[in-house]
Amino acid sequence: MVSVRGWLECDDGQLAQIKEIVEADDPERTYSGGWAFPARQYNGARWAFYGGYIRAVSLDWFEERMRQIAQIPASYQDDEYDERPRGLFLVSHDVDGMSEWRVHNGGLVIGFPDGDYHYLDA
């Protein structure tokens, strides 16, 4: 099993698109039930959270969703900034250990954790 937990920060339009991506999955066949969206979003940013245990063979499904979400363009175009969704996920595999998934700049970067997050696996 793999423990996946993390968050995304985005804008209003991106949040709507993230919800569309999540809702397109068949809830009976995937782990899409791990997504949570606060009912009351406040300040300028919007948030989406994921937490759950999934089978290792389904990790490709989650990675594909993260790559889709990372590519969502900013709702408000600005010549200076390209504000795509960004976030951080910790993925703890029973065999392979922990990895850090960073969503930013339109992509997904998977690597070793920069911090000491192993207390979360206790």
N, CA, C and O of each residue as an XYZ file, in Angstrom:
488
protein
N       0.837     -1.183      0.000
C       0.000      0.000      0.000
C       0.882      1.248      0.000
O       2.044      1.219      0.407
N       0.293      2.327     -0.465
C       0.985      3.607     -0.550
C       0.122      4.663      0.139
O      -1.068      4.790     -0.146
N       0.730      5.409      1.038
C       0.036      6.517      1.687
C       0.327      7.772      0.888
O       1.485      8.098      0.625
N      -0.737      8.478      0.498
C      -0.600      9.718     -0.261
C      -1.295     10.821      0.530
O      -2.456     10.686      0.917
N      -0.569     11.916      0.765
C      -1.180     13.054      1.463
C      -0.519     14.336      0.995
O       0.699     14.418      0.839
N      -1.365     15.334      0.777
C      -0.821     16.594      0.320
C      -1.885     17.590     -0.066
O      -3.070     17.386      0.197
N      -1.453     18.681     -0.698
C      -2.341     19.800     -0.996
C      -1.935     20.480     -2.286
O      -0.801     20.370     -2.752
N      -2.903     21.188     -2.844
C      -2.704     22.033     -4.012
C      -3.221     23.425     -3.712
O      -4.242     23.582     -3.043
N      -2.523     24.432     -4.202
C      -2.971     25.810     -4.125
C      -3.246     26.270     -5.554
O      -2.456     26.005     -6.460
N      -4.365     26.957     -5.751
C      -4.762     27.331     -7.104
C      -5.689     28.545     -7.063
O      -5.914     29.128     -6.003
N      -6.225     28.921     -8.233
C      -7.197     30.019     -8.275
C      -8.602     29.446     -8.488
O      -8.770     28.232     -8.599
N      -9.600     30.316     -8.544
C     -10.998     29.874     -8.663
C     -11.237     28.967     -9.871
O     -11.798     27.878     -9.743
N     -10.806     29.429    -11.036
C     -11.026     28.660    -12.252
C     -10.298     27.330    -12.237
O     -10.828     26.321    -12.701
N      -9.088     27.325    -11.706
C      -8.319     26.083    -11.618
C      -8.983     25.096    -10.665
O      -9.013     23.894    -10.926
N      -9.514     25.610     -9.564
C     -10.195     24.729     -8.613
C     -11.384     24.054     -9.282
O     -11.614     22.862     -9.078
N     -12.136     24.800    -10.073
C     -13.270     24.211    -10.795
C     -12.789     23.112    -11.741
O     -13.439     22.074    -11.864
N     -11.672     23.330    -12.400
C     -11.141     22.321    -13.321
C     -10.605     21.099    -12.568
O     -10.752     19.969    -13.033
N      -9.986     21.326    -11.412
C      -9.515     20.198    -10.595
C     -10.700     19.338    -10.179
O     -10.631     18.110    -10.237
N     -11.784     19.980     -9.760
C     -12.987     19.230     -9.375
C     -13.535     18.436    -10.551
O     -13.981     17.303    -10.370
N     -13.511     19.010    -11.760
C     -13.968     18.294    -12.959
C     -13.110     17.061    -13.212
O     -13.639     15.994    -13.526
N     -11.804     17.192    -13.080
C     -10.897     16.056    -13.280
C     -11.199     14.966    -12.272
O     -11.274     13.791    -12.631
N     -11.373     15.341    -11.015
C     -11.654     14.374     -9.953
C     -13.004     13.700    -10.175
O     -13.123     12.484    -10.028
N     -14.017     14.482    -10.527
C     -15.363     13.925    -10.715
C     -15.469     13.038    -11.944
O     -16.383     12.219    -12.036
N     -14.542     13.189    -12.897
C     -14.566     12.357    -14.105
C     -14.166     10.916    -13.799
O     -14.486     10.013    -14.571
N     -13.471     10.690    -12.686
C     -13.101      9.330    -12.295
C     -14.310      8.607    -11.726
O     -15.132      9.204    -11.032
N     -14.413      7.337    -12.020
C     -15.485      6.509    -11.478
C     -15.175      6.246    -10.004
O     -14.194      5.567     -9.702
N     -15.986      6.766     -9.080
C     -15.685      6.615     -7.649
C     -15.672      5.164     -7.174
O     -15.088      4.861     -6.134
N     -16.306      4.271     -7.921
C     -16.308      2.857     -7.538
C     -15.021      2.151     -7.951
O     -14.717      1.072     -7.442
N     -14.264      2.746     -8.867
C     -13.088      2.076     -9.408
C     -11.774      2.773     -9.068
O     -10.710      2.252     -9.404
N     -11.813      3.917     -8.423
C     -10.579      4.627     -8.121
C     -10.565      5.082     -6.674
O     -11.481      4.810     -5.897
N      -9.527      5.761     -6.351
C      -9.376      6.309     -5.004
C      -9.693      7.797     -4.994
O      -9.142      8.545     -4.187
N     -10.564      8.225     -5.872
C     -10.892      9.650     -5.982
C     -11.595     10.179     -4.733
O     -11.674     11.393     -4.546
N     -12.099      9.307     -3.887
C     -12.749      9.726     -2.649
C     -11.804     10.366     -1.649
O     -12.253     10.920     -0.646
N     -10.496     10.298     -1.906
C      -9.528     10.905     -1.014
C      -9.406     12.411     -1.169
O      -8.738     13.068     -0.370
N     -10.055     12.965     -2.201
C      -9.993     14.412     -2.426
C     -10.928     15.143     -1.479
O     -12.025     14.667     -1.187
N     -10.493     16.299     -1.002
C     -11.321     17.150     -0.145
C     -11.147     18.605     -0.577
O     -10.046     19.067     -0.876
N     -12.271     19.299     -0.595
C     -12.291     20.705     -0.989
C     -13.030     21.473      0.107
O     -14.220     21.242      0.319
N     -12.353     22.373      0.798
C     -13.038     23.111      1.860
C     -14.294     23.804      1.333
O     -14.277     24.417      0.265
N     -15.365     23.700      2.084
C     -16.626     24.320      1.676
C     -16.514     25.840      1.671
O     -17.151     26.516      0.863
N     -15.721     26.355      2.554
C     -15.549     27.809      2.640
C     -14.096     28.143      2.341
O     -13.228     28.018      3.206
N     -13.842     28.564      1.129
C     -12.509     29.008      0.736
C     -12.412     30.491      1.087
O     -13.396     31.216      0.938
N     -11.283     30.947      1.536
C     -11.149     32.349      1.910
C      -9.787     32.874      1.466
O      -8.923     32.111      1.034
N      -9.613     34.172      1.580
C      -8.436     34.869      1.081
C      -8.350     34.691     -0.431
O      -9.349     34.340     -1.058
N      -7.215     34.916     -1.018
C      -7.089     34.872     -2.465
C      -6.889     33.488     -3.044
O      -7.308     33.230     -4.173
N      -6.271     32.603     -2.315
C      -5.962     31.275     -2.838
C      -7.108     30.301     -2.605
O      -7.923     30.479     -1.699
N      -7.153     29.278     -3.435
C      -8.099     28.175     -3.284
C      -7.283     26.920     -3.018
O      -6.138     26.810     -3.455
N      -7.883     25.969     -2.292
C      -7.140     24.801     -1.843
C      -7.870     23.513     -2.177
O      -9.099     23.448     -2.165
N      -7.083     22.496     -2.475
C      -7.580     21.134     -2.658
C      -6.616     20.215     -1.912
O      -5.401     20.408     -1.956
N      -7.159     19.231     -1.238
C      -6.347     18.326     -0.426
C      -6.608     16.882     -0.847
O      -7.698     16.535     -1.301
N      -5.580     16.052     -0.683
C      -5.764     14.619     -0.927
C      -5.116     13.862      0.216
O      -4.022     14.200      0.669
N      -5.813     12.830      0.675
C      -5.265     11.944      1.688
C      -5.888     10.572      1.556
O      -7.107     10.440      1.449
N      -5.054      9.559      1.563
C      -5.586      8.210      1.504
C      -4.511      7.174      1.260
O      -3.381      7.490      0.888
N      -4.895      5.931      1.478
C      -4.047      4.793      1.154
C      -4.541      4.208     -0.156
O      -5.736      3.968     -0.329
N      -3.619      3.982     -1.073
C      -3.985      3.372     -2.349
C      -3.033      2.210     -2.627
O      -1.928      2.146     -2.090
N      -3.482      1.314     -3.462
C      -2.622      0.194     -3.852
C      -1.487      0.723     -4.725
O      -1.666      1.665     -5.496
N      -0.332      0.105     -4.589
C       0.843      0.540     -5.347
C       0.578      0.506     -6.854
O       1.091      1.350     -7.588
N      -0.207     -0.446     -7.315
C      -0.492     -0.534     -8.756
C      -1.360      0.626     -9.233
O      -1.451      0.865    -10.438
N      -1.994      1.348     -8.322
C      -2.837      2.487     -8.690
C      -2.097      3.814     -8.600
O      -2.680      4.864     -8.870
N      -0.845      3.782     -8.230
C      -0.086      5.022     -8.100
C       0.049      5.733     -9.448
O       0.116      6.961     -9.491
N       0.091      4.983    -10.535
C       0.132      5.593    -11.871
C      -1.101      6.454    -12.110
O      -1.008      7.513    -12.731
N      -2.260      6.005    -11.620
C      -3.493      6.785    -11.744
C      -3.317      8.147    -11.065
O      -3.662      9.181    -11.635
N      -2.781      8.135     -9.853
C      -2.612      9.390     -9.118
C      -1.589     10.285     -9.809
O      -1.790     11.496     -9.907
N      -0.511      9.708    -10.282
C       0.506     10.500    -10.984
C      -0.080     11.147    -12.242
O       0.200     12.311    -12.528
N      -0.872     10.413    -12.974
C      -1.511     10.965    -14.171
C      -2.409     12.150    -13.813
O      -2.403     13.162    -14.514
N      -3.175     12.035    -12.736
C      -4.035     13.139    -12.306
C      -3.202     14.355    -11.918
O      -3.560     15.484    -12.253
N      -2.102     14.136    -11.220
C      -1.246     15.253    -10.811
C      -0.658     15.962    -12.034
O      -0.562     17.190    -12.056
N      -0.270     15.199    -13.036
C       0.280     15.811    -14.247
C      -0.794     16.605    -15.000
O      -0.514     17.677    -15.537
N      -2.015     16.078    -15.036
C      -3.131     16.809    -15.652
C      -3.372     18.127    -14.918
O      -3.486     19.185    -15.537
N      -3.447     18.047    -13.614
C      -3.738     19.219    -12.794
C      -2.619     20.252    -12.914
O      -2.893     21.449    -13.000
N      -1.379     19.809    -12.922
C      -0.240     20.730    -12.992
C      -0.272     21.588    -14.251
O       0.232     22.711    -14.248
N      -0.855     21.074    -15.316
C      -0.860     21.784    -16.593
C      -2.023     22.759    -16.756
O      -2.097     23.457    -17.768
N      -2.922     22.822    -15.792
C      -4.049     23.748    -15.892
C      -3.511     25.179    -15.892
O      -2.806     25.569    -14.962
N      -3.832     25.960    -16.917
C      -3.310     27.334    -16.965
C      -4.001     28.231    -15.936
O      -5.071     27.914    -15.417
N      -3.356     29.345    -15.668
C      -3.938     30.335    -14.764
C      -5.228     30.872    -15.360
O      -5.331     31.039    -16.576
N      -6.197     31.138    -14.525
C      -7.476     31.682    -14.983
C      -7.323     33.122    -15.445
O      -8.023     33.576    -16.350
N      -6.408     33.826    -14.817
C      -6.189     35.231    -15.120
C      -4.791     35.362    -15.699
O      -3.796     35.197    -14.992
N      -4.724     35.658    -16.979
C      -3.429     35.742    -17.649
C      -2.684     36.998    -17.227
O      -3.254     38.087    -17.157
N      -1.421     36.825    -16.954
C      -0.544     37.911    -16.546
C       0.760     37.731    -17.309
O       1.330     36.640    -17.313
N       1.225     38.764    -17.937
C       2.449     38.667    -18.727
C       3.668     38.315    -17.880
O       4.633     37.732    -18.376
N       3.617     38.672    -16.607
C       4.768     38.473    -15.744
C       4.786     37.099    -15.078
O       5.856     36.533    -14.854
N       3.625     36.566    -14.765
C       3.549     35.304    -14.026
C       2.658     34.306    -14.750
O       1.664     34.678    -15.374
N       3.028     33.038    -14.659
C       2.188     31.948    -15.154
C       1.827     31.110    -13.934
O       2.485     30.111    -13.645
N       0.800     31.509    -13.232
C       0.420     30.895    -11.965
C      -0.394     29.625    -12.167
O      -1.623     29.651    -12.101
N       0.273     28.547    -12.405
C      -0.394     27.249    -12.505
C      -0.535     26.675    -11.089
O       0.090     27.174    -10.153
N      -1.355     25.627    -10.931
C      -1.486     25.027     -9.600
C      -0.120     24.607     -9.063
O       0.767     24.202     -9.814
N       0.024     24.714     -7.747
C       1.263     24.287     -7.113
C       0.921     23.609     -5.796
O      -0.091     23.916     -5.165
N       1.770     22.698     -5.399
C       1.511     21.996     -4.153
C       2.582     20.984     -3.833
O       3.594     20.876     -4.526
N       2.341     20.251     -2.775
C       3.297     19.290     -2.257
C       2.552     18.056     -1.764
O       1.544     18.160     -1.065
N       3.062     16.892     -2.139
C       2.494     15.627     -1.686
C       3.613     14.739     -1.174
O       4.690     14.678     -1.768
N       3.357     14.054     -0.077
C       4.269     13.042      0.425
C       3.658     11.688      0.108
O       2.510     11.409      0.456
N       4.439     10.859     -0.553
C       3.975      9.549     -0.994
C       4.857      8.504     -0.322
O       6.056      8.430     -0.588
N       4.257      7.698      0.549
C       5.006      6.709      1.325
C       4.642      5.307      0.874
O       3.525      4.836      1.088
N       5.594      4.660      0.253
C       5.423      3.306     -0.282
C       5.945      2.310      0.752
O       6.999      2.526      1.349
N       5.201      1.211      0.965
C       5.612      0.198      1.944
C       7.005     -0.348      1.665
O       7.751     -0.647      2.598
N       7.362     -0.481      0.395
C       8.641     -1.083      0.022
C       9.673     -0.029     -0.374
O      10.821     -0.086      0.067
N       9.268      0.933     -1.205
C      10.205      1.906     -1.771
C      10.486      3.100     -0.869
O      11.368      3.901     -1.179
N       9.773      3.242      0.220
C       9.983      4.362      1.124
C       9.227      5.610      0.685
O       8.283      5.525     -0.101
N       9.642      6.765      1.191
C       8.926      8.013      0.968
C       9.512      8.801     -0.198
O      10.724      8.831     -0.409
N       8.623      9.433     -0.941
C       9.035     10.375     -1.981
C       8.224     11.657     -1.824
O       7.158     11.677     -1.209
N       8.765     12.715     -2.396
C       8.129     14.025     -2.341
C       7.718     14.388     -3.763
O       8.537     14.355     -4.682
N       6.463     14.729     -3.935
C       5.940     15.095     -5.249
C       5.637     16.584     -5.223
O       4.781     17.036     -4.462
N       6.332     17.337     -6.045
C       6.140     18.788     -6.118
C       5.417     19.145     -7.402
O       5.862     18.804     -8.498
N       4.303     19.833     -7.253
C       3.529     20.318     -8.391
C       3.842     21.800     -8.531
O       3.522     22.594     -7.646
N       4.472     22.173     -9.651
C       4.764     23.589     -9.895
C       5.259     23.784    -11.322
O       5.769     22.861    -11.958
N       5.095     25.010    -11.806
C       5.551     25.394    -13.148
C       4.998     24.487    -14.246
O       5.673     24.234    -15.244
N       3.793     24.006    -14.068
C       3.156     23.181    -15.092
C       3.601     21.734    -15.124
O       3.288     21.017    -16.075
N       4.318     21.288    -14.113
C       4.805     19.915    -14.114
C       4.783     19.274    -12.744
O       4.390     19.882    -11.748
N       5.214     18.037    -12.724
C       5.306     17.258    -11.497
C       6.743     16.776    -11.370
O       7.274     16.136    -12.277
N       7.367     17.087    -10.240
C       8.731     16.647     -9.973
C       8.679     15.675     -8.806
O       8.198     16.013     -7.724
N       9.178     14.468     -9.031
C       9.173     13.430     -7.997
C      10.611     13.200     -7.559
O      11.490     12.956     -8.385
N      10.842     13.279     -6.258
C      12.191     13.081     -5.743
C      12.174     12.679     -4.290
O      11.129     12.371     -3.717
N      13.353     12.691     -3.709
C      13.471     12.381     -2.295
C      13.036     13.592     -1.477
O      13.238     14.727     -1.907
N      12.448     13.372     -0.314
C      12.004     14.496      0.522
C      13.178     15.379      0.939
O      14.256     14.886      1.271
N      12.950     16.689      0.914
C      13.962     17.629      1.376
C      13.981     17.717      2.898
O      14.994     18.092      3.488
N      12.885     17.380      3.520
C      12.780     17.473      4.971
C      12.708     16.105      5.614
O      12.669     15.083      4.930
N      12.689     16.098      6.926
C      12.566     14.854      7.674
C      11.092     14.618      7.997
O      10.594     15.025      9.046
N      10.420     13.960      7.081
C       8.983     13.704      7.232
C       8.694     12.272      7.684
O       7.537     11.853      7.711
N       9.724     11.532      8.033
C       9.517     10.126      8.341
C       8.695      9.901      9.605
O       8.163      8.810      9.810
N       8.586     10.915     10.449
C       7.736     10.775     11.636
C       6.282     10.543     11.232
O       5.505     10.002     12.018
N       5.906     10.943     10.025
C       4.551     10.740      9.541
C       4.248      9.282      9.238
O       3.085      8.881      9.196
N       5.278      8.496      9.029
C       5.104      7.070      8.728
C       5.128      6.195      9.970
O       5.053      4.971      9.862
N       5.230      6.799     11.142
C       5.332      6.018     12.390
C       4.051      5.274     12.679
O       3.959      4.570     13.684
